[in-house]
Amino acid sequence: MGYVISTANMKGGVGKTTLTVNLATCLAKNHGKRVLVLDLDTQISATLSLMSPIEFAKLRKKRRTLRYLIDDIVKSSDRTKLSIEEVIQKDVNQLSGLDLLPGDIDLYDEFVISEMLHQQAVNLGENNFESIWNRFERVLLGKILEPVINEYDFILLDCAPGYNLLTRSALATSNYYVLPAKPEPLSVVGIQLLERRIAQLKESHENEAKIDIKMLGIVFTMSNSNMLTGRYYKQVINRVYQDYGAEKICQTQIPVDVNVAKAVDSFMPVVLNSPQSGGSKAFTQLTQELLQKL
């Protein structure tokens, strides 16, 4: 079994998706790894970074997105279920070894899940609903990934900002998490909130199972020369070093690069669309650094 790694921050707009898809692409392209990207955000940014909206619409019409794999677990139905192998898109962007499990703009209905778990609690005579919910979130993504988990060197989970059911399940399923952050105060608050949430997640599950997720590294994204030389931003970065230690901070920083935005318009990662750009070279270097950490 390979590594399962979440990309997460409680704050949005810090480059989680861009980091996820470019890291995945570098692992497949430069290191010959078999990689699966799983899009857990209803904004479907990871999906649209690897395929066009037209392609996505066709897949959704055929029920070949993560939503329907979740539906199959939550709802009892006599209809023929699609397997995860049928939903995964192989060799996206014509890159061998890079696969995608597409997300959806409507991943799950929390009321339906609550109703299902309540009925399960009644059937089991379980009075502690929290333990039923904890068990579900702990096993949900693991159960979905179980048939293919041994086929990949890396499974990268692109989490939504905030702390919803799928983010909790991703963290419970992962071996490691990568934490992208902009060198600014609110982004740093997102780091602190995530760390607190992970501690709470481990504590809430400790009576039933050990959640053994570890931080792989904090990656500063969207950096520019003004940020790196400015006294204020240096203070912010220094505070992160003081709080988490130099070994947790990735030396490679991802610069502001217009080519990264342009690549999204082409529905492919910048490391494929513009391999000689500053952003692409930074992602290539970051991938090597994270592999060394592992």
TIROKOL-239802 format. One record per residue (C-alpha): residue in three letters; x, y, z. Coordinates in steps of 0.001 Angstrom, whole numbers, plus 524288, in hexadecimal, padded with zeros to 5 digits. Each point is the difference from the previous one (the first is absolute). Example, Ala and Ser with C-alpha at 12.3 -4.5 7.8 and 13.67 -1.06 7.14 Angstrom:
ALA8300C7EE6C81E78SER8055A80D707FD6C
***
This chain:
MET800008000080000GLY804E380D9E7FC9DTYR7FE8180CE080725VAL7F2E7806BB80204ILE8024980EA580160SER7F61280AD380275THR8020B80E017FBBAALA7F8E580861809F2ASN7FEC280D508066CMET7F4288059F806F9LYS801FE80C637F7EFGLY7FC28800B37F1AFGLY807AB8065B7F522VAL80D497FAD680430GLY802CD7F77F7F41CLYS7FBD57F290804EETHR7FAEB7FB397F2F3THR80B2F805987F802LEU809917F96280934THR7F8A87F30C7FF7AVAL7FF007FEB17F141ASN80DDA804A47FD43LEU805CF7F74C80A8CALA7F8647F47B7FA5DTHR8047E803407F234CYS80E478012D8040FLEU7FF6B7F2F580719ALA7FABA7F9577F3BELYS807E3807797F5C8ASN80D4A8014680689HIS8004F7F48D80968GLY7F80E7F5907F913LYS7F63E7FEAB80B33ARG7F2017FB427FED4VAL7F7C880B028059ALEU7F178801DD80297VAL7FA4580D8B80287LEU7F3418001A80796ASP7F81F80CB07FF3CLEU7F8A58024780CD4ASP7FBEA80E1A7FD94THR7F2BC803827FA17GLN806C880AE97F88AILE806007F4A37F817SER80C61807EC7FD9AALA808C97F3F77FFDATHR7F6FD7F96E7F635LEU7FFCD80BF57F719SER80EC48013480126LEU8011D7F2C17F954MET7F46B7FFAE7F69DSER7F6DB8095F7F917PRO7F24E8038B804FDILE7FA557F90C7F421GLU806FC7F3598038APHE7FB948017480E1EALA7F1CB802337FBF6LYS800367F3727F809LEU8057D7F85880B81ARG7F606805AE80963LYS7F4F37FC4B7F6DELYS8051C7F1FF80045ARG800DA8008580EFEARG80ECD7FE587FF5DTHR803CD8093E80B18LEU8031A7FEA480E70ARG7F210803FA8035DTYR7FA717F3327FB27LEU80A067F7C58073FILE7FBDD806EE80C87ASP7F1AA7FE0A7FC41ASP802487F1617FE8AILE804DE7FF5F80E0AVAL7F56B808BF805BFLYS7F3FD7FB487F89ESER7FB1F7F2377FE42SER7FC3C7FDFF7F1E8ASP7FD487F4DB7F6A7ARG805FD8070C7F476THR80D007FB5E7FA9ALYS80B05806DC80713LEU80C028053B7F936SER80CF67FB7180572ILE80AA6809B680379GLU807FD7FA7F7F4AAGLU7F52F804567F6B6VAL7FFA980DB3805DAILE80EB28029E80026GLN804FD8070D7F3E7LYS80CBE7F9E97FBA0ASP80BF6807197FAD2VAL7F9E580D9E80029ASN8067D80A247F733GLN805C07F44A7F8C5LEU809AE7FE2D80B26SER802787F1CC80357GLY7FE647FD4B80E76LEU7F7BC80BFF8032DASP7F1F17FC4F80347LEU7F48E8080B80500LEU7F4127FCA280801PRO7F75780B797FBF2GLY7F8FB807F580A3BASP7F2578059D7FED7ILE7F91880CE280254ASP7F6B37F885808F2LEU807987F59880774TYR7F6957FBE880AC3ASP7F3E1803BF80798GLU8034F8015880E75PHE7F1B17FE19803DFVAL7FF397F3097F8AAILE80CA27FB6F8065CSER7FB2A8040780D88GLU7F3347F8D67FDA4MET8072C7F3BD7FB90LEU809198003080BC7HIS7F4B7802858095AGLN7F8DC7F4197FAAEGLN80C907F82B80151ALA8012C8044D80E40VAL7F1E67FBDD8029EASN8020D7F2BD7F98CLEU80C5D7FDA0807EBGLY7FA268051680CA2GLU80B27809C680092ASN7FD1180B96808E1ASN80C5C8078B7FCECPHE7FD3B805F97F2ADGLU80D4A806B37FFF3SER807077F2F97FF94ILE7F79E7FBB87F45CTRP8032680CB57F8DEASN80E807FEF280355ARG800927F22E7FAD0PHE7F97E804207F346GLU8090C80B817FD6DARG80BD47F7C18037AVAL7FCE47F5397F634LEU7F8BB8074C7F515LEU80B478036B7F6E1GLY807DD7F42E80418LYS7F4AA7F74C7FBF1ILE7FED3806F57F2E3LEU80E9E7FEF27FD63GLU801A97F22080513PRO7FEDE7F9037F2C0VAL80AF3808397F9D9ILE8087A8047180B60ASN80AAB7F60B7FD06GLU800C7804107F1BATYR805E380D68802A8ASP80CC48054780546PHE7F90880C7A80418ILE7F1D6803BD8022ALEU7FE8E80EBD80195LEU7F38B805338063AASP7FCBB80E0F7FC79CYS7F802804B280BB4ALA7F64E80B368002CPRO802CB80B7F80903GLY7F92E7FEDB80D14TYR7FD527F39480788ASN7F5047F8307F9E8LEU7FD367F16A7FFF7LEU808D87FCE47F46BTHR80B6C807DB80562ARG7FEF87F8AF80CE1SER7FF2B7F30E7F8D0ALA80BB4803BC7F791LEU808348034880BE5ALA7FBCC7F367806C4THR803C37F8257F3DESER80D0D8069E7FD10ASN80DC17FCA980427TYR8046F80E1A7FE60TYR7FAF980D8D7FCF9VAL8064680B477F8B5LEU7FC1D80D808046CPRO800F180AEF7F5E1ALA7FFE580DCD80595LYS801E580DC97FB23PRO809ED807DB807E6GLU7F58A8086A80635PRO7F91D7FFF180D50LEU7F2B17FA667FC2BSER806537F4B87F8DFVAL808377FD3180C0DVAL7F3777FFC580803GLY7FB487F57C7F68DILE80C007F7DE803ADGLN7FD258017180E71LEU7F19D7FC947FE47LEU803407F3D17F833GLU809D67FB8080A24ARG7F5BA801CA80A9CARG7F5C47F8B07F80DILE8091A7F48D7FD7DALA802F77FEFE80E93GLN7F1547FFDC802BCLEU7FDD77F5D67F552LYS80A327F6ED805E9GLU7FA3C801E280D89SER7F1F07FD697FBDBHIS803D97F30C7F9A1GLU80A177FB33809C5ASN7F69E7F697806F0GLU7FD3F7F88E7F360ALA80BB9801C57F717LYS80CE7807097FF3BILE800B780AAD7F5B5ASP80E6B800E97FCD3ILE800BF80B3A7F655LYS80C778083A80022MET8038F80D227FA23LEU808D47FE397F42CGLY802BA80E687FE59ILE7FB3880E077FF82VAL80190805EC7F278PHE7FFF580EB47FE12THR7F8B4803237F372MET7FD9180C587F810SER80CBD805F3804B1ASN8061480BA57F939SER80C3E8081C801EAASN7F8BE80A76807BCMET7FAF67F5CB8098BLEU80D0F7F951801A8THR8079F80C8980256GLY7F598807C18073DARG801D5800ED80E9ETYR7F1AA7FD4D80305TYR7FF557F36C7F80CLYS80CFB7FB6980574GLN7FA368015080D88VAL7F4677F7867FC00ILE808E37F57B7FA51ASN808F68007580BDBARG7F4477FDCB808C4VAL7FC8F7F3967F892TYR80E1A7FB6380161GLN7FF638028C80E98ASP7F3067F8E680199TYR802D37F3F47F7B4GLY80EC57FEEC7FE78ALA80869800E57F3DBGLU7FE997F1727FCFCLYS7F160801D57FD85ILE801B280B7B7F69DCYS802F37FCD47F1CCGLN80BB7807777FAEATHR7F9C6801107F28BGLN7F63880B167FEE3ILE7F63F801177F4D8PRO800F480D537F980VAL7F53A808527FA4BASP8003B7FC3A7F196VAL7F622803F47F5AFASN802E67F33A7F8D7VAL7F9657F88B80B14ALA7F344807537FD82LYS801607FE6D7F14DALA801B27F15580195VAL7F2BC7FF01806AEASP7F9D4805CD7F3BBSER805D17F47F7F88CPHE7FAB47F63980A0DMET80D877FAC980301PRO80A668023A80A7CVAL80A8A80A297FD88VAL80AB17F5A380076LEU7FA2F7FAA57F359ASN7FB1580C8C7F9EASER80C018086E8028DPRO80B0F7F743804F6GLN80A8A80A8C7FF43SER7F88F80A068081CGLY8041B8040680DACGLY7F3E97F9EB805F5SER802437F3167F906LYS80E2F7FF4880461ALA7FBE6802DD80E0CPHE7F60B7F4DD7FFE6THR80A4E7F6D67FA6AGLN80981803B480AC7LEU7F56F7FF0580A88THR7FC797F2407FB82GLN80E1F7FBB2801A8GLU800798063980D6CLEU7F38D7F9328049ALEU804EB7F2EA7FAE4GLN80C6C801F7807EFLYS7F7BE802EA80C15LEU7F8A07F3447FDE8
***
